[in-house]
Amino acid sequence: MPTGKVKWFDSDKGFGFIASDEGDEVFLHASSLPAGVTSPKPGSRVEFSIADGRRGPSAMGVALLDPVTTVSQGLRKKPEEMTVIVEDLIKMLDGVSTSLRKGRYPEPARGQKVAAVLRAVADQLEA
């Protein structure tokens, strides 16, 4: 089976291209991706079969060989560290909830701090 790397993929449009190891460009449609993969990252190594499409070679039966890890995945905290951070976040949000129940928003500086912590935790969970 031929192999190559995902050159680019637009998940909104549902297609992209693979740069095969032989130097050819092969059309990649979302329907050819394995189950659970909606948007392969550029540079991901793939194995695929080729079928002749209306506009040239088209990839079929694509399998990810070694997905590209993002920089953020390499910087992720260990689950044990995130447990403590999430527990502290819950306590922080509980304080905000109490304030909101009393009919007032937290002070702007406190609100900004809570928002920054929420963004940082979301980034860690999303990576």
MDAnalysis code that builds the backbone (N, CA, C; Angstrom):
import MDAnalysis as mda
import numpy as np

u = mda.Universe.empty(381, n_residues=127, atom_resindex=np.repeat(np.arange(127), 3), trajectory=True)
u.add_TopologyAttr("name", ["N", "CA", "C"] * 127)
u.add_TopologyAttr("resid", np.arange(1, 128))
u.add_TopologyAttr("resname", ["MET", "PRO", "THR", "GLY", "LYS", "VAL", "LYS", "TRP", "PHE", "ASP", "SER", "ASP", "LYS", "GLY", "PHE", "GLY", "PHE", "ILE", "ALA", "SER", "ASP", "GLU", "GLY", "ASP", "GLU", "VAL", "PHE", "LEU", "HIS", "ALA", "SER", "SER", "LEU", "PRO", "ALA", "GLY", "VAL", "THR", "SER", "PRO", "LYS", "PRO", "GLY", "SER", "ARG", "VAL", "GLU", "PHE", "SER", "ILE", "ALA", "ASP", "GLY", "ARG", "ARG", "GLY", "PRO", "SER", "ALA", "MET", "GLY", "VAL", "ALA", "LEU", "LEU", "ASP", "PRO", "VAL", "THR", "THR", "VAL", "SER", "GLN", "GLY", "LEU", "ARG", "LYS", "LYS", "PRO", "GLU", "GLU", "MET", "THR", "VAL", "ILE", "VAL", "GLU", "ASP", "LEU", "ILE", "LYS", "MET", "LEU", "ASP", "GLY", "VAL", "SER", "THR", "SER", "LEU", "ARG", "LYS", "GLY", "ARG", "TYR", "PRO", "GLU", "PRO", "ALA", "ARG", "GLY", "GLN", "LYS", "VAL", "ALA", "ALA", "VAL", "LEU", "ARG", "ALA", "VAL", "ALA", "ASP", "GLN", "LEU", "GLU", "ALA"])
u.atoms.positions = np.array([
    [0.848, -1.193, 0.000],
    [0.000, 0.000, 0.000],
    [0.881, 1.240, 0.000],
    [0.475, 2.269, -0.732],
    [1.246, 3.506, -0.737],
    [1.153, 4.229, 0.604],
    [2.167, 5.007, 0.890],
    [2.179, 5.819, 2.104],
    [2.491, 7.254, 1.724],
    [2.262, 8.154, 2.659],
    [2.552, 9.561, 2.430],
    [2.202, 10.370, 3.659],
    [2.191, 11.688, 3.478],
    [1.850, 12.604, 4.566],
    [0.696, 13.491, 4.136],
    [-0.165, 13.803, 5.082],
    [-1.262, 14.730, 4.806],
    [-0.647, 16.092, 4.512],
    [-0.931, 16.609, 3.332],
    [-0.398, 17.909, 2.931],
    [-1.225, 19.012, 3.586],
    [-2.527, 18.917, 3.431],
    [-3.467, 19.802, 4.115],
    [-4.845, 19.158, 4.087],
    [-5.703, 19.571, 5.018],
    [-7.064, 19.049, 5.071],
    [-7.965, 20.124, 5.645],
    [-9.050, 20.434, 4.950],
    [-10.026, 21.426, 5.397],
    [-11.257, 20.678, 5.906],
    [-11.435, 20.666, 7.218],
    [-12.551, 19.901, 7.792],
    [-13.905, 20.524, 7.444],
    [-13.947, 21.838, 7.212],
    [-15.210, 22.477, 6.831],
    [-15.664, 22.024, 5.448],
    [-14.709, 21.910, 4.532],
    [-15.038, 21.485, 3.170],
    [-15.044, 19.962, 3.029],
    [-14.374, 19.267, 3.959],
    [-14.391, 17.809, 3.938],
    [-13.400, 17.158, 2.989],
    [-12.347, 17.887, 2.638],
    [-11.344, 17.270, 1.775],
    [-9.981, 17.927, 1.950],
    [-8.978, 17.298, 1.371],
    [-7.616, 17.807, 1.399],
    [-6.769, 16.986, 0.444],
    [-5.460, 16.994, 0.655],
    [-4.556, 16.251, -0.216],
    [-3.470, 15.564, 0.591],
    [-3.008, 14.451, 0.045],
    [-1.894, 13.698, 0.609],
    [-0.720, 13.854, -0.353],
    [0.466, 14.092, 0.198],
    [1.690, 14.074, -0.603],
    [2.259, 12.663, -0.454],
    [2.141, 11.864, -1.505],
    [2.606, 10.478, -1.421],
    [4.124, 10.438, -1.411],
    [4.680, 9.352, -0.900],
    [6.129, 9.188, -0.853],
    [6.738, 9.107, -2.247],
    [5.922, 8.793, -3.254],
    [6.389, 8.745, -4.638],
    [6.420, 10.129, -5.279],
    [5.916, 11.145, -4.568],
    [5.935, 12.506, -5.087],
    [4.637, 12.977, -5.700],
    [3.620, 12.139, -5.735],
    [2.331, 12.518, -6.320],
    [1.433, 13.148, -5.261],
    [0.482, 13.951, -5.717],
    [-0.564, 14.460, -4.839],
    [-1.795, 13.605, -5.043],
    [-2.405, 13.195, -3.940],
    [-3.584, 12.336, -3.986],
    [-4.713, 13.033, -3.227],
    [-5.879, 13.113, -3.859],
    [-7.064, 13.724, -3.255],
    [-7.505, 12.904, -2.048],
    [-7.866, 13.592, -0.962],
    [-8.320, 12.932, 0.260],
    [-9.685, 13.477, 0.647],
    [-10.706, 12.623, 0.590],
    [-12.057, 13.014, 0.983],
    [-12.317, 12.524, 2.406],
    [-13.138, 13.248, 3.144],
    [-13.436, 12.911, 4.534],
    [-14.019, 11.510, 4.682],
    [-14.736, 11.027, 3.672],
    [-15.342, 9.698, 3.754],
    [-14.299, 8.585, 3.734],
    [-13.067, 8.899, 3.342],
    [-11.998, 7.900, 3.293],
    [-11.237, 7.790, 4.606],
    [-11.523, 8.696, 5.536],
    [-10.814, 8.700, 6.816],
    [-11.317, 7.587, 7.724],
    [-10.460, 7.096, 8.637],
    [-10.908, 6.066, 9.573],
    [-11.958, 6.623, 10.535],
    [-12.743, 5.743, 11.119],
    [-13.785, 6.144, 12.064],
    [-13.166, 6.933, 13.216],
    [-13.821, 8.015, 13.577],
    [-13.355, 8.834, 14.687],
    [-12.375, 9.924, 14.299],
    [-11.862, 9.900, 13.089],
    [-10.932, 10.935, 12.618],
    [-11.712, 11.885, 11.720],
    [-11.796, 13.137, 12.138],
    [-12.540, 14.112, 11.346],
    [-11.636, 15.111, 10.645],
    [-10.445, 15.306, 11.171],
    [-9.545, 16.291, 10.574],
    [-8.098, 15.899, 10.849],
    [-7.475, 15.165, 9.934],
    [-6.073, 14.798, 10.150],
    [-5.175, 16.036, 10.083],
    [-4.183, 16.080, 10.923],
    [-3.265, 17.210, 10.961],
    [-2.274, 17.131, 9.800],
    [-1.890, 18.274, 9.256],
    [-0.860, 18.269, 8.220],
    [0.422, 17.619, 8.755],
    [1.004, 16.777, 7.950],
    [2.222, 16.083, 8.355],
    [1.985, 14.702, 8.931],
    [0.720, 14.345, 9.175],
    [0.403, 13.010, 9.691],
    [0.754, 11.964, 8.634],
    [1.447, 10.912, 9.028],
    [1.785, 9.821, 8.105],
    [0.561, 8.942, 7.929],
    [0.269, 8.603, 6.685],
    [-0.903, 7.791, 6.367],
    [-0.539, 6.688, 5.379],
    [-1.349, 5.642, 5.426],
    [-1.275, 4.552, 4.456],
    [-2.638, 4.529, 3.770],
    [-2.663, 4.294, 2.485],
    [-3.927, 4.391, 1.752],
    [-3.851, 3.574, 0.477],
    [-5.010, 3.324, -0.093],
    [-5.065, 2.735, -1.428],
    [-5.535, 3.835, -2.374],
    [-5.278, 3.639, -3.650],
    [-5.602, 4.675, -4.633],
    [-6.663, 4.176, -5.602],
    [-7.634, 5.040, -5.860],
    [-8.653, 4.779, -6.874],
    [-8.632, 5.954, -7.839],
    [-8.965, 5.695, -9.092],
    [-9.035, 6.769, -10.067],
    [-10.344, 7.512, -9.888],
    [-10.239, 8.806, -9.576],
    [-11.419, 9.639, -9.406],
    [-11.661, 10.469, -10.652],
    [-12.687, 11.307, -10.608],
    [-13.022, 12.151, -11.752],
    [-11.900, 13.116, -12.104],
    [-11.169, 13.545, -11.096],
    [-10.132, 14.552, -11.332],
    [-8.731, 14.034, -11.029],
    [-8.557, 12.743, -11.015],
    [-7.229, 12.193, -10.762],
    [-7.248, 11.187, -9.630],
    [-6.067, 10.827, -9.115],
    [-6.001, 9.813, -8.074],
    [-6.668, 10.275, -6.780],
    [-7.391, 9.350, -6.159],
    [-8.127, 9.637, -4.934],
    [-7.791, 8.579, -3.894],
    [-7.555, 8.993, -2.663],
    [-7.216, 8.063, -1.585],
    [-8.456, 7.344, -1.081],
    [-8.301, 6.068, -0.819],
    [-9.387, 5.249, -0.267],
    [-8.815, 4.471, 0.914],
    [-9.633, 4.133, 1.877],
    [-9.202, 3.300, 2.994],
    [-7.973, 3.844, 3.694],
    [-8.014, 5.098, 4.094],
    [-6.869, 5.750, 4.725],
    [-6.699, 5.257, 6.159],
    [-5.454, 4.982, 6.538],
    [-5.123, 4.589, 7.918],
    [-4.006, 5.489, 8.414],
    [-4.185, 6.058, 9.611],
    [-3.141, 6.888, 10.205],
    [-2.032, 5.988, 10.731],
    [-0.798, 6.265, 10.349],
    [0.337, 5.467, 10.811],
    [0.916, 6.038, 12.098],
    [1.244, 7.287, 12.099],
    [1.744, 7.936, 13.307],
    [1.280, 9.380, 13.296],
    [0.167, 9.652, 13.966],
    [-0.369, 11.005, 13.956],
    [0.654, 11.990, 14.515],
    [0.653, 13.191, 13.975],
    [1.550, 14.232, 14.448],
    [1.076, 14.706, 15.813],
    [1.995, 14.758, 16.767],
    [1.648, 15.312, 18.069],
    [1.884, 16.808, 18.025],
    [0.970, 17.539, 18.588],
    [1.113, 18.984, 18.595],
    [2.073, 19.399, 19.691],
    [2.588, 20.599, 19.580],
    [3.501, 21.122, 20.595],
    [2.796, 21.168, 21.940],
    [1.519, 21.539, 21.923],
    [0.785, 21.645, 23.183],
    [0.631, 20.292, 23.865],
    [0.549, 19.202, 23.087],
    [0.457, 17.890, 23.709],
    [1.737, 17.552, 24.453],
    [2.865, 17.990, 23.938],
    [4.134, 17.748, 24.610],
    [4.279, 18.562, 25.878],
    [3.512, 19.648, 25.978],
    [3.580, 20.526, 27.145],
    [2.469, 20.260, 28.155],
    [1.660, 19.250, 27.906],
    [0.558, 18.954, 28.818],
    [1.068, 18.555, 30.184],
    [0.329, 18.948, 31.185],
    [0.659, 18.548, 32.550],
    [0.238, 17.098, 32.752],
    [0.853, 16.453, 33.721],
    [0.497, 15.080, 34.056],
    [-0.895, 15.073, 34.680],
    [-1.638, 13.972, 34.505],
    [-2.998, 13.911, 35.070],
    [-3.031, 14.178, 36.575],
    [-2.010, 13.734, 37.294],
    [-1.986, 13.961, 38.754],
    [-1.905, 15.454, 39.071],
    [-1.148, 16.192, 38.262],
    [-1.038, 17.639, 38.457],
    [-2.348, 18.327, 38.095],
    [-2.990, 17.863, 37.034],
    [-4.251, 18.470, 36.611],
    [-5.360, 18.222, 37.620],
    [-5.303, 17.101, 38.321],
    [-6.320, 16.809, 39.333],
    [-6.349, 17.908, 40.382],
    [-5.189, 18.300, 40.878],
    [-5.099, 19.342, 41.904],
    [-5.590, 20.674, 41.341],
    [-5.202, 20.982, 40.111],
    [-5.607, 22.245, 39.489],
    [-7.120, 22.293, 39.302],
    [-7.715, 21.202, 38.832],
    [-9.165, 21.164, 38.627],
    [-9.904, 21.280, 39.966],
    [-9.391, 20.632, 41.000],
    [-10.028, 20.747, 42.323],
    [-9.968, 22.186, 42.832],
    [-8.839, 22.870, 42.645],
    [-8.736, 24.275, 43.036],
    [-9.676, 25.146, 42.209],
    [-9.804, 24.821, 40.927],
    [-10.714, 25.559, 40.053],
    [-12.155, 25.409, 40.541],
    [-12.517, 24.211, 40.958],
    [-13.872, 23.980, 41.472],
    [-14.131, 24.853, 42.695],
    [-13.164, 24.951, 43.599],
    [-13.311, 25.809, 44.786],
    [-13.458, 27.269, 44.373],
    [-12.660, 27.690, 43.384],
    [-12.723, 29.070, 42.902],
    [-14.099, 29.352, 42.304],
    [-14.604, 28.424, 41.489],
    [-15.913, 28.609, 40.859],
    [-17.048, 28.560, 41.881],
    [-16.855, 27.799, 42.946],
    [-17.856, 27.746, 44.005],
    [-17.992, 29.122, 44.662],
    [-16.859, 29.809, 44.843],
    [-16.895, 31.164, 45.395],
    [-17.611, 32.128, 44.456],
    [-17.373, 32.004, 43.171],
    [-18.054, 32.846, 42.190],
    [-19.550, 32.555, 42.205],
    [-19.906, 31.274, 42.301],
    [-21.310, 30.877, 42.334],
    [-22.017, 31.479, 43.548],
    [-21.371, 31.441, 44.690],
    [-21.949, 32.019, 45.907],
    [-22.191, 33.509, 45.720],
    [-21.234, 34.202, 45.136],
    [-21.364, 35.633, 44.881],
    [-22.528, 35.914, 43.930],
    [-22.646, 35.107, 42.871],
    [-23.731, 35.304, 41.904],
    [-25.096, 35.025, 42.534],
    [-25.156, 34.052, 43.431],
    [-26.436, 33.768, 44.117],
    [-26.888, 34.951, 44.955],
    [-25.926, 35.716, 45.441],
    [-26.242, 36.899, 46.250],
    [-26.563, 38.101, 45.374],
    [-26.556, 37.910, 44.049],
    [-26.964, 38.961, 43.134],
    [-25.857, 39.890, 42.679],
    [-24.610, 39.480, 42.854],
    [-23.537, 40.355, 42.380],
    [-22.434, 39.544, 41.704],
    [-21.849, 40.192, 40.716],
    [-20.713, 39.600, 40.010],
    [-19.450, 39.774, 40.843],
    [-18.458, 38.917, 40.609],
    [-17.191, 39.116, 41.316],
    [-16.527, 40.419, 40.855],
    [-15.625, 40.932, 41.673],
    [-14.887, 42.138, 41.304],
    [-14.160, 41.879, 39.983],
    [-13.963, 42.932, 39.172],
    [-13.333, 42.733, 37.854],
    [-11.989, 41.998, 37.910],
    [-11.153, 42.321, 38.876],
    [-9.845, 41.658, 38.964],
    [-10.021, 40.168, 39.250],
    [-10.955, 39.841, 40.126],
    [-11.213, 38.430, 40.451],
    [-11.827, 37.714, 39.249],
    [-12.739, 38.385, 38.540],
    [-13.345, 37.803, 37.364],
    [-12.322, 37.510, 36.278],
    [-11.367, 38.415, 36.095],
    [-10.309, 38.204, 35.112],
    [-9.425, 37.023, 35.509],
    [-9.163, 36.908, 36.806],
    [-8.331, 35.794, 37.295],
    [-9.038, 34.462, 37.050],
    [-10.331, 34.399, 37.355],
    [-11.106, 33.173, 37.144],
    [-11.142, 32.825, 35.653],
    [-11.363, 33.828, 34.817],
    [-11.408, 33.596, 33.368],
    [-10.065, 33.080, 32.853],
    [-8.965, 33.628, 33.358],
    [-7.634, 33.188, 32.923],
    [-7.380, 31.733, 33.335],
    [-7.795, 31.379, 34.538],
    [-7.613, 30.000, 35.005],
    [-8.473, 29.045, 34.173],
    [-9.706, 29.440, 33.879],
    [-10.584, 28.610, 33.050],
    [-9.980, 28.372, 31.668],
    [-9.429, 29.431, 31.068],
    [-8.802, 29.287, 29.745],
    [-7.598, 28.347, 29.800],
    [-6.793, 28.496, 30.848],
    [-5.599, 27.659, 30.974],
    [-5.978, 26.189, 31.155],
    [-6.987, 25.912, 31.963],
    [-7.426, 24.526, 32.167],
    [-8.021, 23.983, 30.869],
    [-8.818, 24.798, 30.182],
    [-9.390, 24.356, 28.912],
    [-8.302, 24.018, 27.903],
    [-7.264, 24.832, 27.836],
    [-6.158, 24.571, 26.919],
    [-5.478, 23.246, 27.238],
    [-5.295, 22.947, 28.518],
    [-4.666, 21.687, 28.923],
    [-5.542, 20.501, 28.567],
    [-6.845, 20.633, 28.790],
    [-7.757, 19.511, 28.514],
    [-7.932, 19.302, 27.014],
    [-7.863, 20.387, 26.251],
    [-8.099, 20.313, 24.823],
    [-6.881, 19.819, 24.035],
    [-5.692, 20.010, 24.598],
    [-4.453, 19.664, 23.871],
    [-4.361, 18.191, 23.559],
])
